[in-house]
Amino acid sequence: MLSFTVYNNKQSSKWVTFIHGAGGSSSIWFRQIRSFKEEFNVLLIDLGGHGKSKSRFSKRSKQGYTFNIVTEDIVEVLEHLKIKSSHFVGVSLGTIIVREVAEKNPHLVDSLVLAGAILKFDLRSNFLMRFGNFFRTLVPYIMLYKLFAFIIMPKRNHKESRSLLVQECKKLYQKEFIRWCKLTIGINRVLKFHRSKDLKIPSLFVMGEEDYLFLPTIRKAVSYYSNAQLQVLENAGHVVNVDQPKEFNDVAIKFLNTV
């Protein structure tokens, strides 16, 4: 089973489950924990091969990850904790994963908060993805990750986000990084489905105004969804919850308290 951390709130029956992105860990949410646990029961999950899930997940991950495997393991944690339903908060690749959880298990999902959401890879991000898959066995993975982090989050005020993600990525093994790279091979098909399907579950997209790779697509997509809204935060890039934690916490908690 994946590693997880729980913060119980005896005054609330509502749960919020946090899902990080590729190369990170549940520590990416360190500036959210205090605010969210005052309002909700909080569940932090380390995805396979990340954080404390590293060694415990190695056997199963030999053949590589799929979105089915990743979502099934998240559901397993909720079932283990007897959580009947939860709000889900995801960041970056984590937004794709929580959307998949909602597609396959809508009864488990009360709402979605999608930070630095990904709904489409443009020419630049597609090139990055193919570049990474081509060189994943030839170049030390941390060099690739640092390059990707800088391209996605290039500004000076993104430095903390970049440093945090690189620090967490260093805890991965090269083989584990390669397994997660393989997940991107079919990702465009998954994203095309997400863009075309109105999930109808209440959804809040929280994007940084400097998230130049992914914000344009989100602006277009939100207008087509029947139960979604967009909040753009100033002076923030892709990892918006780290760049502007107070603003992120305020808008996310306000949203969750209204659904």
C-alpha contacts under 8 A as a table, 3 or more apart, distances in Angstrom:
res1	aa1	res2	aa2	distance
1	M	56	R	7.47
1	M	57	F	7.45
1	M	73	D	6.95
1	M	76	E	7.37
1	M	77	V	6.99
2	L	45	I	7.00
2	L	46	D	6.37
2	L	47	L	6.50
2	L	48	G	6.41
2	L	53	S	5.41
2	L	56	R	7.51
2	L	57	F	7.12
2	L	73	D	6.79
2	L	74	I	7.54
2	L	77	V	7.01
3	S	45	I	6.14
3	S	46	D	5.55
3	S	47	L	7.72
3	S	51	G	7.98
3	S	52	K	5.78
3	S	53	S	4.95
4	F	43	L	6.95
4	F	44	L	5.47
4	F	45	I	4.42
4	F	46	D	6.09
4	F	77	V	7.86
5	T	43	L	5.82
5	T	44	L	5.10
5	T	45	I	6.61
6	V	41	N	7.48
6	V	42	V	5.70
6	V	43	L	4.72
6	V	44	L	6.47
7	Y	37	K	6.40
7	Y	41	N	5.79
7	Y	42	V	4.99
7	Y	43	L	6.56
8	N	37	K	7.27
8	N	40	F	7.60
8	N	41	N	4.73
8	N	42	V	6.48
9	N	12	S	5.63
9	N	13	S	7.85
9	N	37	K	6.49
9	N	38	E	7.01
9	N	39	E	7.33
9	N	40	F	5.89
9	N	41	N	4.95
9	N	42	V	7.95
10	K	13	S	7.58
10	K	41	N	7.98
12	S	39	E	6.90
12	S	40	F	5.64
12	S	41	N	6.69
13	S	40	F	7.27
13	S	41	N	7.12
14	K	40	F	5.53
14	K	41	N	6.05
14	K	86	S	6.73
14	K	87	H	7.81
15	W	40	F	5.66
15	W	41	N	4.63
15	W	42	V	5.77
15	W	43	L	7.24
15	W	83	I	7.83
15	W	85	S	7.28
15	W	86	S	4.74
15	W	87	H	6.05
16	V	40	F	6.53
16	V	41	N	6.23
16	V	42	V	5.03
16	V	43	L	6.14
16	V	86	S	5.47
16	V	87	H	4.63
16	V	88	F	5.64
16	V	89	V	7.08
17	T	42	V	6.06
17	T	43	L	4.63
17	T	44	L	5.95
17	T	45	I	7.52
17	T	86	S	6.43
17	T	87	H	6.14
17	T	88	F	4.79
17	T	89	V	6.10
18	F	26	S	7.41
18	F	29	W	7.66
18	F	42	V	7.79
18	F	43	L	6.26
18	F	44	L	5.07
18	F	45	I	6.47
18	F	88	F	5.98
18	F	89	V	4.81
18	F	90	G	5.89
19	I	26	S	7.05
19	I	44	L	6.88
19	I	45	I	6.08
19	I	46	D	7.43
19	I	47	L	7.64
19	I	88	F	7.49
19	I	89	V	6.19
19	I	90	G	4.73
19	I	91	V	6.79
19	I	94	G	5.34
19	I	95	T	7.76
19	I	97	I	7.89
19	I	98	V	7.26
20	H	24	G	6.21
20	H	25	S	5.77
20	H	26	S	5.90
20	H	28	I	6.78
20	H	29	W	7.92
20	H	45	I	7.80
20	H	46	D	7.38
20	H	47	L	7.53
20	H	90	G	5.92
20	H	91	V	5.53
20	H	92	S	7.40
20	H	93	L	7.37
20	H	94	G	5.07
21	G	24	G	5.67
21	G	25	S	7.31
21	G	90	G	7.51
21	G	91	V	5.75
21	G	92	S	5.31
21	G	93	L	4.54
21	G	94	G	4.50
21	G	95	T	7.80
22	A	92	S	7.88
22	A	93	L	6.05
22	A	94	G	7.45
22	A	180	W	7.29
23	G	50	H	6.84
23	G	165	L	6.66
23	G	166	V	7.67
23	G	168	E	6.48
23	G	169	C	4.59
23	G	172	L	7.34
23	G	177	F	7.59
24	G	27	S	7.61
24	G	28	I	6.67
24	G	50	H	6.67
24	G	51	G	7.46
24	G	165	L	5.44
24	G	166	V	7.91
24	G	168	E	5.23
24	G	169	C	5.89
25	S	28	I	5.99
25	S	45	I	7.92
25	S	46	D	5.47
25	S	47	L	7.18
25	S	50	H	5.65
25	S	51	G	5.04
25	S	168	E	6.57
26	S	29	W	5.88
26	S	30	F	7.72
26	S	44	L	5.81
26	S	45	I	6.00
26	S	46	D	5.49
26	S	51	G	7.07
27	S	30	F	5.29
28	I	31	R	7.85
28	I	164	L	7.36
28	I	165	L	7.67
28	I	242	V	7.45
29	W	32	Q	5.23
29	W	33	I	6.51
29	W	241	N	7.52
29	W	242	V	7.79
30	F	33	I	5.72
31	R	34	R	7.03
31	R	241	N	7.72
31	R	242	V	7.09
31	R	245	P	6.15
32	Q	35	S	5.73
32	Q	36	F	6.05
32	Q	241	N	7.75
32	Q	245	P	6.99
32	Q	249	N	6.39
33	I	36	F	5.34
33	I	37	K	5.85
33	I	42	V	7.66
34	R	37	K	5.56
34	R	38	E	6.62
35	S	38	E	5.61
35	S	39	E	7.23
35	S	249	N	6.91
36	F	39	E	5.40
36	F	40	F	5.92
36	F	41	N	7.89
36	F	42	V	7.01
36	F	249	N	7.59
36	F	253	I	7.15
37	K	40	F	5.11
37	K	41	N	5.90
37	K	42	V	5.84
45	I	74	I	7.70
46	D	49	G	8.00
46	D	50	H	5.71
46	D	51	G	5.62
46	D	52	K	6.57
46	D	53	S	5.83
47	L	50	H	5.44
47	L	51	G	7.55
47	L	53	S	6.50
47	L	70	V	7.41
48	G	53	S	5.46
48	G	54	K	6.26
48	G	57	F	5.60
48	G	58	S	7.84
48	G	61	S	7.64
48	G	70	V	7.47
49	G	52	K	7.84
49	G	53	S	5.41
49	G	54	K	3.80
49	G	55	S	6.94
49	G	57	F	6.02
49	G	58	S	6.68
49	G	61	S	7.97
49	G	172	L	6.80
49	G	176	E	6.26
50	H	53	S	5.46
50	H	54	K	5.17
50	H	171	K	7.55
50	H	172	L	6.54
51	G	54	K	6.09
51	G	168	E	7.45
51	G	171	K	7.30
52	K	55	S	7.53
52	K	56	R	7.97
53	S	56	R	5.52
53	S	57	F	5.89
54	K	57	F	5.70
54	K	58	S	6.47
54	K	172	L	7.45
55	S	58	S	5.31
56	R	59	K	7.56
57	F	60	R	5.82
57	F	61	S	6.36
58	S	61	S	5.24
58	S	62	K	6.60
59	K	62	K	5.82
60	R	63	Q	7.32
61	S	64	G	5.14
61	S	65	Y	6.22
61	S	179	R	7.38
62	K	179	R	7.78
63	Q	179	R	7.63
64	G	179	R	4.60
64	G	180	W	6.90
64	G	182	K	6.75
64	G	183	L	7.47
65	Y	69	I	6.35
65	Y	70	V	6.91
65	Y	179	R	6.16
65	Y	180	W	6.23
65	Y	182	K	7.17
65	Y	183	L	5.83
66	T	69	I	5.24
66	T	70	V	6.32
66	T	183	L	5.80
67	F	70	V	5.07
67	F	71	T	6.02
67	F	97	I	6.95
67	F	100	E	7.35
67	F	183	L	7.40
68	N	71	T	5.33
68	N	72	E	5.97
69	I	72	E	5.19
69	I	73	D	6.28
70	V	73	D	5.40
70	V	74	I	6.57
70	V	97	I	7.46
71	T	74	I	5.15
71	T	75	V	6.28
71	T	97	I	6.62
71	T	98	V	7.73
71	T	100	E	6.79
71	T	101	V	5.56
72	E	75	V	5.09
72	E	76	E	6.14
73	D	76	E	4.90
73	D	77	V	6.53
74	I	77	V	5.30
74	I	78	L	6.63
75	V	78	L	5.11
75	V	79	E	6.16
75	V	101	V	7.75
76	E	79	E	5.12
76	E	80	H	6.04
77	V	80	H	5.01
77	V	81	L	6.28
78	L	81	L	5.18
78	L	82	K	6.00
78	L	83	I	5.13
78	L	84	K	7.50
79	E	82	K	4.78
79	E	83	I	6.05
79	E	84	K	7.58
80	H	83	I	7.78
83	I	86	S	7.16
84	K	108	L	6.17
85	S	107	H	6.74
85	S	108	L	4.10
85	S	109	V	5.56
85	S	110	D	6.32
86	S	108	L	6.10
86	S	109	V	5.30
86	S	110	D	5.48
86	S	111	S	7.52
87	H	109	V	5.78
87	H	110	D	4.92
87	H	111	S	4.87
87	H	112	L	6.00
87	H	113	V	7.85
87	H	256	L	7.57
88	F	98	V	6.57
88	F	109	V	6.84
88	F	110	D	7.65
88	F	111	S	6.33
88	F	112	L	5.01
88	F	113	V	6.26
89	V	95	T	7.51
89	V	98	V	7.46
89	V	112	L	5.91
89	V	113	V	4.63
89	V	114	L	6.00
89	V	115	A	7.42
90	G	93	L	7.70
90	G	94	G	4.53
90	G	95	T	4.46
90	G	96	I	7.91
90	G	97	I	7.66
90	G	98	V	6.27
90	G	112	L	7.84
90	G	113	V	6.44
90	G	114	L	5.27
90	G	115	A	6.03
91	V	94	G	4.78
91	V	95	T	5.23
91	V	114	L	6.09
91	V	115	A	4.60
91	V	116	G	5.59
91	V	117	A	6.46
91	V	239	V	7.03
92	S	95	T	5.53
92	S	96	I	7.47
92	S	114	L	7.97
92	S	115	A	6.55
92	S	116	G	5.06
92	S	117	A	5.33
92	S	118	I	6.15
92	S	238	H	7.39
92	S	239	V	7.28
93	L	96	I	5.35
93	L	97	I	6.56
93	L	117	A	7.58
93	L	118	I	6.90
94	G	97	I	4.92
94	G	98	V	6.15
95	T	98	V	5.30
95	T	99	R	6.12
95	T	114	L	5.36
95	T	115	A	6.98
95	T	116	G	7.74
95	T	117	A	5.56
95	T	118	I	6.76
96	I	99	R	5.13
96	I	100	E	6.25
96	I	117	A	7.57
96	I	118	I	6.75
96	I	119	L	7.74
96	I	191	L	7.74
97	I	100	E	5.02
97	I	101	V	6.30
98	V	101	V	4.88
98	V	102	A	6.23
98	V	112	L	7.55
99	R	102	A	5.03
99	R	103	E	6.20
99	R	112	L	7.79
99	R	194	H	7.83
100	E	103	E	4.94
100	E	104	K	6.15
101	V	104	K	5.34
101	V	105	N	5.59
101	V	106	P	7.26
101	V	109	V	7.76
102	A	105	N	5.16
102	A	106	P	4.57
102	A	107	H	7.86
102	A	108	L	7.24
102	A	109	V	5.80
102	A	199	L	7.97
103	E	106	P	5.88
103	E	199	L	7.30
105	N	108	L	5.66
105	N	109	V	7.18
106	P	109	V	5.35
107	H	110	D	7.66
109	V	112	L	7.46
109	V	201	I	7.80
110	D	201	I	7.15
110	D	202	P	7.51
110	D	259	V	7.84
111	S	201	I	5.76
111	S	202	P	4.93
111	S	203	S	5.77
111	S	256	L	7.52
111	S	259	V	7.33
112	L	201	I	7.33
112	L	202	P	6.40
112	L	203	S	4.63
112	L	204	L	6.24
113	V	203	S	5.83
113	V	204	L	4.80
113	V	205	F	6.00
113	V	206	V	7.18
113	V	252	A	6.82
114	L	117	A	5.33
114	L	203	S	7.38
114	L	204	L	6.10
114	L	205	F	4.75
114	L	206	V	5.98
115	A	205	F	6.07
115	A	206	V	4.78
115	A	207	M	5.89
115	A	238	H	7.92
115	A	239	V	7.13
115	A	240	V	6.43
115	A	241	N	7.01
116	G	205	F	7.73
116	G	206	V	6.48
116	G	207	M	5.10
116	G	208	G	6.95
116	G	211	D	7.35
116	G	214	F	7.53
116	G	215	L	7.94
116	G	237	G	7.84
116	G	238	H	4.90
116	G	239	V	5.82
116	G	240	V	6.25
117	A	205	F	6.78
117	A	206	V	7.55
117	A	207	M	7.04
117	A	214	F	7.08
117	A	215	L	7.93
117	A	218	I	7.41
118	I	121	F	7.60
118	I	191	L	7.96
118	I	214	F	6.00
118	I	218	I	7.68
119	L	191	L	5.44
119	L	192	K	7.63
119	L	194	H	7.01
119	L	195	R	6.42
119	L	214	F	7.35
119	L	217	T	6.74
119	L	218	I	6.76
120	K	188	N	7.20
120	K	191	L	6.08
120	K	192	K	7.39
120	K	214	F	7.04
120	K	217	T	6.58
121	F	124	R	7.55
121	F	125	S	5.20
121	F	126	N	5.48
121	F	188	N	7.40
121	F	213	L	7.73
121	F	214	F	7.42
122	D	125	S	5.37
122	D	126	N	5.88
122	D	213	L	7.23
123	L	126	N	5.15
123	L	127	F	6.10
124	R	127	F	5.14
124	R	128	L	6.33
124	R	213	L	7.83
125	S	128	L	4.94
125	S	129	M	6.17
125	S	213	L	7.06
126	N	129	M	5.06
126	N	130	R	6.23
127	F	130	R	5.20
127	F	131	F	5.90
128	L	131	F	5.00
128	L	132	G	6.06
128	L	148	F	7.25
129	M	132	G	5.20
129	M	133	N	6.29
129	M	184	T	7.26
130	R	133	N	5.10
130	R	134	F	6.10
131	F	134	F	5.23
131	F	135	F	6.24
132	G	135	F	5.32
132	G	136	R	5.53
132	G	144	L	6.77
132	G	181	C	7.43
133	N	136	R	5.23
133	N	178	I	7.96
133	N	181	C	6.19
133	N	182	K	7.23
134	F	137	T	7.58
135	F	138	L	5.02
135	F	139	V	5.78
136	R	139	V	5.99
136	R	140	P	7.51
136	R	141	Y	6.42
136	R	144	L	7.79
136	R	178	I	6.08
136	R	181	C	7.63
137	T	140	P	7.66
137	T	178	I	7.26
139	V	143	M	7.14
139	V	144	L	7.20
140	P	143	M	5.67
140	P	144	L	6.96
140	P	174	Q	7.19
141	Y	144	L	5.18
141	Y	145	Y	6.18
141	Y	174	Q	5.92
141	Y	177	F	6.75
142	I	145	Y	4.93
142	I	146	K	6.04
142	I	166	V	7.45
142	I	169	C	7.08
142	I	170	K	6.51
143	M	146	K	5.22
143	M	147	L	6.26
144	L	147	L	5.12
144	L	148	F	6.19
145	Y	148	F	5.09
145	Y	149	A	5.99
145	Y	166	V	6.99
145	Y	169	C	7.66
146	K	149	A	5.08
146	K	150	F	6.17
146	K	162	R	7.85
146	K	166	V	6.39
147	L	150	F	5.26
147	L	151	I	6.29
148	F	151	I	5.17
148	F	152	I	6.09
149	A	152	I	5.27
149	A	153	M	5.74
149	A	154	P	7.66
149	A	162	R	5.79
149	A	165	L	7.88
149	A	166	V	7.74
150	F	153	M	5.05
150	F	154	P	4.83
150	F	162	R	6.94
151	I	154	P	5.45
152	I	211	D	7.57
152	I	213	L	7.03
152	I	238	H	7.01
153	M	158	H	5.67
153	M	159	K	7.74
153	M	161	S	7.88
153	M	162	R	6.80
153	M	211	D	7.58
153	M	237	G	6.15
153	M	238	H	6.42
154	P	158	H	6.65
154	P	159	K	7.94
155	K	158	H	5.28
155	K	159	K	7.03
156	R	159	K	5.46
157	N	160	E	7.26
157	N	235	N	7.44
157	N	236	A	7.51
157	N	243	D	7.29
158	H	161	S	5.40
158	H	162	R	6.28
158	H	236	A	7.23
158	H	237	G	6.36
158	H	243	D	6.55
159	K	162	R	5.10
159	K	163	S	6.04
160	E	163	S	5.12
160	E	164	L	6.05
160	E	242	V	7.56
160	E	243	D	7.47
161	S	164	L	5.22
161	S	165	L	6.23
161	S	239	V	6.28
161	S	242	V	6.06
161	S	243	D	6.70
162	R	165	L	5.35
162	R	166	V	6.12
163	S	166	V	5.19
163	S	167	Q	5.97
164	L	167	Q	5.15
164	L	168	E	6.32
165	L	168	E	5.19
165	L	169	C	6.01
166	V	169	C	4.92
166	V	170	K	6.22
167	Q	170	K	5.41
167	Q	171	K	7.34
168	E	171	K	5.57
168	E	172	L	7.58
169	C	172	L	5.47
170	K	173	Y	7.69
172	L	176	E	6.22
172	L	177	F	6.57
173	Y	176	E	5.11
173	Y	177	F	6.31
174	Q	177	F	5.15
174	Q	178	I	6.32
175	K	178	I	5.06
175	K	179	R	6.31
176	E	179	R	5.07
176	E	180	W	6.43
177	F	180	W	5.24
177	F	181	C	6.19
178	I	181	C	4.94
178	I	182	K	6.41
179	R	182	K	5.31
179	R	183	L	7.00
180	W	183	L	5.22
180	W	184	T	7.44
181	C	184	T	5.65
181	C	185	I	7.57
182	K	185	I	5.53
183	L	186	G	6.67
183	L	187	I	6.88
184	T	187	I	4.79
184	T	188	N	7.75
185	I	188	N	7.71
186	G	189	R	5.75
186	G	190	V	6.83
187	I	190	V	5.08
187	I	191	L	6.17
188	N	191	L	5.04
188	N	192	K	6.05
189	R	192	K	5.17
189	R	193	F	6.41
190	V	193	F	5.23
190	V	194	H	6.36
191	L	194	H	4.92
191	L	195	R	6.15
192	K	195	R	5.20
192	K	196	S	6.29
193	F	196	S	5.23
193	F	197	K	6.00
194	H	197	K	5.27
194	H	198	D	7.69
195	R	198	D	7.70
195	R	221	A	6.72
198	D	224	Y	7.79
198	D	225	Y	5.46
198	D	226	S	6.85
199	L	225	Y	7.64
200	K	225	Y	7.22
200	K	226	S	6.12
200	K	227	N	5.39
200	K	228	A	7.84
201	I	227	N	6.46
201	I	228	A	8.00
202	P	227	N	5.16
202	P	228	A	5.90
202	P	259	V	7.16
203	S	227	N	6.40
203	S	228	A	4.64
203	S	229	Q	6.50
204	L	228	A	5.77
204	L	229	Q	5.09
204	L	230	L	5.88
204	L	231	Q	7.36
204	L	252	A	7.59
204	L	255	F	7.33
205	F	218	I	7.86
205	F	228	A	7.44
205	F	229	Q	6.18
205	F	230	L	4.72
205	F	231	Q	6.12
206	V	230	L	6.06
206	V	231	Q	4.88
206	V	232	V	5.87
206	V	233	L	7.30
206	V	240	V	7.42
206	V	248	F	7.38
207	M	211	D	6.91
207	M	215	L	6.60
207	M	230	L	7.57
207	M	231	Q	6.33
207	M	232	V	4.83
207	M	233	L	6.21
207	M	236	A	7.84
207	M	237	G	7.55
207	M	238	H	7.02
207	M	240	V	6.29
208	G	211	D	5.25
208	G	215	L	7.61
208	G	232	V	5.53
208	G	233	L	4.94
208	G	234	E	6.23
208	G	235	N	6.95
208	G	236	A	4.33
208	G	237	G	4.58
208	G	238	H	5.96
208	G	239	V	7.60
208	G	240	V	5.40
209	E	212	Y	7.44
209	E	215	L	7.30
209	E	232	V	5.73
209	E	233	L	5.80
209	E	234	E	5.42
209	E	235	N	6.65
209	E	236	A	5.97
209	E	237	G	6.46
210	E	234	E	7.66
210	E	235	N	6.80
210	E	236	A	5.72
210	E	237	G	4.57
210	E	238	H	7.24
211	D	214	F	5.95
211	D	215	L	5.61
211	D	236	A	7.33
211	D	237	G	4.54
211	D	238	H	4.82
212	Y	215	L	5.82
212	Y	216	P	7.14
212	Y	237	G	7.90
213	L	216	P	7.40
214	F	217	T	5.84
214	F	218	I	6.62
215	L	218	I	5.09
215	L	219	R	6.22
216	P	219	R	5.29
216	P	220	K	6.67
217	T	220	K	5.29
217	T	221	A	6.13
218	I	221	A	5.02
218	I	222	V	6.00
219	R	222	V	5.71
219	R	223	S	7.06
219	R	230	L	7.45
220	K	223	S	5.84
220	K	224	Y	7.35
221	A	224	Y	5.44
221	A	225	Y	6.74
222	V	225	Y	5.29
222	V	228	A	5.97
222	V	229	Q	6.30
222	V	230	L	6.78
223	S	226	S	7.85
223	S	228	A	7.94
225	Y	228	A	5.68
231	Q	251	V	7.82
233	L	236	A	6.15
233	L	240	V	7.60
233	L	244	Q	7.48
233	L	247	E	7.41
233	L	248	F	7.79
235	N	243	D	7.51
235	N	244	Q	7.57
236	A	239	V	7.49
236	A	240	V	5.44
236	A	243	D	5.23
236	A	244	Q	6.22
237	G	240	V	5.63
237	G	243	D	6.85
239	V	242	V	5.79
239	V	243	D	6.42
240	V	243	D	5.01
240	V	244	Q	5.82
240	V	245	P	7.29
240	V	248	F	7.14
241	N	244	Q	5.62
241	N	245	P	4.79
241	N	248	F	5.56
241	N	249	N	7.63
242	V	245	P	5.28
244	Q	247	E	5.64
244	Q	248	F	6.04
245	P	248	F	5.01
245	P	249	N	5.96
246	K	249	N	5.13
246	K	250	D	6.11
247	E	250	D	5.14
247	E	251	V	6.28
248	F	251	V	5.49
248	F	252	A	5.99
249	N	252	A	5.25
249	N	253	I	5.87
250	D	253	I	5.49
250	D	254	K	6.07
251	V	254	K	5.19
251	V	255	F	6.14
252	A	255	F	5.13
252	A	256	L	6.19
253	I	256	L	5.04
253	I	257	N	6.11
254	K	257	N	5.28
254	K	258	T	6.59
255	F	258	T	5.33
255	F	259	V	6.77
256	L	259	V	5.56
